Amino acid sequence: MTAETVISLLIVDDHPVVRDGLRGMFESAPGFRVLGEAASGVEAVARAAALDPDVILMDLRMPGGSGVDAIRELTGRGARAKVLVLTTYDTDSDTLPAIEAGATGYLLKDAPRDELFTAVRAAAEGRTVLSPAVASRLVHAVRTPRTPAGEPLSAREREVLALVARGTSNREIARELFISEATVKTHLTHLYAKLGVNDRAAAVAVGYDRGILG
């Protein structure tokens, strides 16, 4: 994204005062535009379809439809928007389901203003954003020996994982490596199995933990 890019937002939270505060914060900062708000997961899915925002700031625990259910629905629909969870909860029962459902990032509501702005910009670019507390929980979860370390990744699987870590979509990976999207998905399936994970964010976390990345 360039310096002139304006990131459009949908704010999802069941508390009006939180929505008002976030709207005011982003509307007072250059480079952001708030398209609308929603008070539940169900409403978030409908508003996202109507407004097509770049980033959705998503609370998790809401009456009338949870944030995780909304994330799962948006992912299933192939929504363009990136979902950045913004919540007060950082337990495993909240963090892992949200990431597995397809959230691009996960921040806590006590995050400083500038950190939130940076996170939204990163999410808009497709980069995974995790608060330190959440990142620690995620790494701990994927390091738990539920599945033993598998065979080493192939050179091509390492290339795919490195691109995933940069937030590159399957289509972009296919174009960069001169392979089909179906082949990219096959490589992802294989590397997920070898790393003992189920999604992109967890694969990146394990990749860094095992020294495969960075």
Secondary structure, DSSP 8 states (H G I E B T S, - for coil): --TT--EEEEEE-S-HHHHHHHHHHHHTSTTEEEEEEESSHHHHHHHHHHH--SEEEE-S--TTS-HHHHHHHHHHHT-SSEEEEEES--SHHHHHHHHHHT-SEEEETTS-HHHHHHHHHHHHTT--EE-HHHHHHHHHHHHSTTS---S---HHHHHHHHHHHTT--HHHHHHHHT--HHHHHHHHHHHHHHHT-SSHHHHHHHHHHTTS--
